[in-house]
Amino acid sequence: MVILLAACVVILAAGWRYYRTPLLERSASQEHRLFSGGGRIGLTVGFAALVLFLTNVAYLVRKLATSWHFLGSLRGWLRLHVASGLLGAAMVALHSAFLARSELAQVCIQALAVVLVTGAVGYWLVRLLPRTAAGELKTPAELEDELMAFVDEIRSAVLYDPEAVRLLQELVDDAAVKAPAALRGTLRDLRRARARVEYLARAASHSPTVDWRAVRPVLRRMRRLTRQAVVLRHAGRLIDTWRGLHRVVSIIFVLTVLLHVVWAFQRGF
């Protein structure tokens, strides 16, 4: 992947003058046979993008073959999935010479943009999920126990503030909820948890009994744990919704790419 990234940078640097040339003047350029969508370099990066997208789809196959451990870990395949998607998008930009001229190419670019956005959101959600050192997903009980250890450290710093004590208890109560929450409440609960921790941080910074410098790293870890608790509570419906959307737009994108390839061959490229 590093080699492919370096190749993209080299091609971008070599064809920079052509890519900046207005569309109507490109056909008269000496570099048109190299960097246009039907040129030598343009076609090469186009086929490379196709291979990368097929590699990207292979991640879905690996997820289905959960017992095939000899193929490598799912975490490694996820990294490959992300890297191949981003590099494939970069090569699509080079293949099109940064201009989608046909309606089919515009549909491909739009579908790719939606795939990238939904993929980025999904990767962010997966990264938010709490995991053990071995990479396994933590249970709500494990997360609650970890949070309670920090709560006891914070409580002594905010005892002078009744509102802070109340908010601290609400964080504990929310972490103890095991029932799955509605999808629409995810952002609301994230904002609420963040506001609570921020209030606790302000209260602890003015504590007359506890040194703020000792409490600050504890609050930082508590902020991360409360965010993970919210995501874990909403994770089932949230990730199912995201996967459904990402899968649909990915299928649309693959179909448009295949149509684009067929259309290109029919035109003799």
C-alpha positions in Angstrom: 0.0 0.0 0.0 2.9 2.3 0.7 4.2 1.7 -2.8 0.8 2.5 -4.3 0.6 5.7 -2.3 4.0 6.8 -3.4 3.0 6.0 -7.0 -0.1 8.2 -6.7 2.1 11.1 -5.4 4.6 10.7 -8.3 1.8 10.6 -10.9 0.1 13.6 -9.3 3.4 15.5 -9.4 4.2 14.5 -13.0 0.8 15.3 -14.3 0.1 18.4 -12.3 0.4 20.7 -15.3 -2.0 18.6 -17.3 -4.5 18.3 -14.4 -4.6 22.1 -14.1 -5.2 22.6 -17.9 -8.7 23.6 -18.8 -10.8 20.8 -20.3 -11.1 22.2 -23.8 -7.3 22.6 -24.1 -6.4 19.2 -22.8 -6.7 17.3 -26.0 -4.1 19.5 -27.6 -1.6 18.8 -24.8 1.3 16.5 -25.4 0.5 14.9 -22.1 -3.1 14.0 -23.1 -2.1 10.5 -24.2 -0.6 9.8 -20.8 -2.8 11.4 -18.2 -6.3 11.4 -19.7 -8.8 8.7 -18.6 -8.0 6.8 -21.8 -4.2 7.4 -21.7 -1.5 5.0 -20.6 -1.2 6.2 -17.1 -4.9 7.0 -16.8 -5.9 3.5 -17.8 -3.3 2.0 -15.6 -4.4 3.7 -12.4 -8.0 3.0 -13.4 -7.3 -0.8 -13.5 -5.4 -0.4 -10.3 -8.4 1.2 -8.7 -10.6 -1.6 -9.8 -8.2 -4.2 -8.3 -8.2 -2.2 -5.0 -12.0 -2.1 -4.9 -12.2 -5.8 -5.5 -9.7 -6.2 -2.6 -11.9 -3.9 -0.6 -15.0 -6.1 -1.1 -13.0 -9.2 -0.1 -13.2 -7.9 3.5 -16.9 -8.8 3.4 -16.1 -12.3 2.4 -13.5 -12.6 5.3 -16.2 -11.4 7.8 -18.5 -14.3 6.7 -15.7 -16.8 7.0 -15.2 -16.4 10.7 -13.7 -19.8 11.2 -10.9 -19.3 8.6 -8.3 -18.0 11.0 -5.5 -18.8 8.6 -6.6 -15.8 6.5 -5.5 -13.4 9.2 -7.3 -11.4 11.9 -10.4 -9.3 11.2 -8.6 -6.3 12.6 -5.9 -6.7 9.9 -8.6 -7.1 7.2 -10.3 -4.0 8.4 -7.1 -2.0 8.0 -6.7 -3.4 4.5 -10.4 -2.5 3.8 -9.8 1.1 4.9 -6.5 1.5 3.1 -7.7 0.0 -0.2 -10.8 2.2 -0.2 -8.8 5.4 0.3 -6.2 4.5 -2.2 -8.8 3.4 -4.7 -10.5 6.7 -4.3 -7.2 8.5 -4.9 -6.6 6.5 -8.1 -10.2 7.2 -9.3 -9.4 10.9 -9.1 -6.2 10.4 -11.1 -7.9 8.1 -13.6 -10.6 10.8 -14.2 -8.0 13.5 -14.3 -10.0 15.3 -11.7 -13.0 15.7 -14.1 -16.0 13.5 -14.4 -17.2 14.2 -17.9 -19.9 11.6 -18.5 -23.1 11.2 -16.5 -22.0 7.6 -15.6 -18.7 8.8 -14.3 -20.5 11.5 -12.2 -22.7 8.8 -10.7 -19.6 6.7 -9.9 -17.9 9.6 -8.2 -21.1 10.5 -6.2 -21.6 6.8 -5.2 -17.9 6.7 -4.2 -18.3 9.8 -2.1 -21.2 8.3 -0.2 -19.3 5.0 0.3 -16.3 6.9 1.8 -18.5 9.0 4.1 -20.5 6.0 5.4 -17.2 4.0 5.7 -15.6 6.8 7.7 -18.6 7.0 10.1 -18.5 3.2 10.5 -14.8 3.2 11.2 -15.3 5.9 13.8 -18.1 3.8 15.5 -15.9 0.7 15.5 -13.0 2.7 17.0 -15.3 4.0 19.8 -16.3 0.5 20.9 -14.5 -0.5 24.1 -12.1 -3.4 23.6 -9.7 -5.3 25.8 -5.9 -5.5 25.2 -6.5 -8.6 23.1 -8.9 -6.7 20.9 -12.1 -8.4 22.1 -15.2 -6.3 22.7 -15.8 -5.4 26.4 -19.0 -6.4 28.1 -21.2 -3.7 29.7 -20.4 -5.2 33.1 -16.6 -4.9 32.5 -17.0 -1.3 31.4 -19.2 -0.4 34.4 -16.6 -1.9 36.8 -13.8 0.2 35.1 -15.9 3.3 35.3 -16.7 2.8 39.0 -13.0 2.7 39.8 -12.6 6.2 38.5 -15.9 7.4 40.1 -14.5 6.7 43.5 -11.4 8.8 42.8 -13.5 11.7 41.5 -16.1 11.7 44.2 -13.7 13.1 46.9 -12.8 16.0 44.6 -16.4 17.2 44.0 -18.1 16.4 47.4 -18.3 20.2 48.0 -20.6 20.6 45.0 -24.0 19.0 45.3 -24.7 19.4 41.5 -21.4 17.6 40.7 -22.3 14.8 43.0 -25.7 14.4 41.3 -24.2 14.3 37.8 -21.6 11.8 39.0 -24.4 9.5 40.2 -26.2 9.9 36.9 -23.1 8.8 35.0 -23.0 5.7 37.2 -26.7 5.0 36.7 -26.5 5.3 32.9 -23.5 3.0 32.8 -25.5 0.4 34.7 -28.3 0.3 32.1 -28.0 -3.0 30.1 -31.1 -2.6 27.8 -30.3 -1.5 24.3 -31.2 2.2 23.6 -33.0 3.7 20.7 -30.8 4.8 17.8 -32.2 8.3 17.7 -30.9 9.0 21.2 -27.2 8.3 20.5 -26.1 11.9 19.8 -28.3 13.2 22.6 -26.7 10.8 25.1 -23.2 11.5 23.9 -23.8 15.3 24.4 -25.3 14.7 27.8 -22.4 12.5 28.9 -19.9 15.1 27.6 -21.6 17.9 29.4 -21.6 16.0 32.7 -17.9 15.2 32.5 -17.1 18.8 31.6 -19.1 20.0 34.7 -17.2 17.5 36.8 -13.9 18.8 35.4 -14.8 22.4 36.3 -15.9 21.4 39.8 -12.8 19.3 40.4 -10.5 22.1 39.2 -11.9 24.3 42.1 -11.8 21.5 44.7 -10.5 22.8 48.1 -9.2 19.3 49.1 -7.8 17.6 46.0 -5.0 18.6 43.7 -6.4 19.3 40.2 -3.3 17.9 38.5 -3.9 14.5 40.1 -7.5 14.4 39.1 -7.1 15.6 35.5 -5.9 12.3 34.0 -8.6 10.4 35.8 -11.2 12.7 34.2 -9.7 12.2 30.8 -10.1 8.5 31.1 -13.6 8.9 32.5 -14.6 11.0 29.5 -13.4 8.2 27.2 -15.3 5.5 29.3 -18.6 7.4 29.4 -18.4 7.9 25.6 -17.8 4.2 25.2 -20.6 3.3 27.5 -23.1 5.3 25.4 -21.8 3.8 22.1 -21.9 0.3 23.6 -25.5 0.8 24.8 -26.6 2.0 21.3 -24.1 -0.2 19.4 -26.4 -2.9 18.2 -29.0 -0.8 16.4 -26.5 1.9 15.5 -24.0 -0.5 13.8 -26.8 -2.5 12.1 -28.2 0.7 10.6 -24.8 1.8 9.4 -23.9 -1.6 7.9 -27.1 -1.7 6.0 -26.6 1.8 4.5 -22.9 1.2 3.8 -23.7 -2.2 2.1 -26.4 -0.7 -0.1 -24.3 2.2 -1.3 -21.3 -0.1 -1.8 -23.4 -2.4 -4.1 -24.6 0.6 -6.1 -21.0 1.8 -6.4 -19.7 -1.6 -7.6 -22.5 -1.8 -10.2 -21.7 1.7 -11.5 -18.0 0.8 -11.7 -18.8 -2.3 -13.7 -21.1 -0.4 -16.0 -18.3 2.2 -16.4 -15.8 -0.5 -17.4 -18.2 -2.1 -19.9 -18.9 1.3 -21.4 -15.2 2.1 -21.6 -14.4 -1.2 -23.4 -17.3 -0.6 -25.9 -15.7 2.7 -26.8 -12.4 1.0 -27.5 -10.4 2.1 -24.4 
